[in-house]
Amino acid sequence: MCRDHYEPIHGARGITGYIQSGIKPAIAKTLLFDEHATGTIHISYDASAQTIFIDTASLEKREAHAG
């Protein structure tokens, strides 16, 4: 994510702008509208698609699938 959104001319401002315009709204939307969002929110970034993914599965659900 840093390589994709860092611009030498602007410094790290491109990264913070991406967080404010991409990640924060996605988290807020998930918390407000996903009734199944419990536990820990995991955020991952797909560099090839330059997109973020938010996983809201609760820890209990993860352990149930692992066991």
BELWOWO-V575629 format. One record per backbone hydrogen bond with DSSP energy under -0.5 kcal/mol. NH is the residue of the N-H (numbers start at 0). CO is the residue of the C=O. If there is no record, write none. Layout:
BEGIN
nh: {NH/NH}
co: {CO/CO}
END
This chain:
BEGIN
nh: {4/5/6/9/10/12/13/14/15/16/17/18/19/20/21/22/23/25/26/27/28/29/30/31/32/33/34/36/37/37/41/41/43/45/46/49/50/52/54/54/55/61/62/63/64/65/66}
co: {0/1/10/6/6/9/10/11/11/12/13/14/15/16/17/17/18/21/22/23/24/25/26/27/28/29/32/33/35/55/39/54/52/50/44/45/45/43/41/52/53/57/58/59/60/61/62}
END
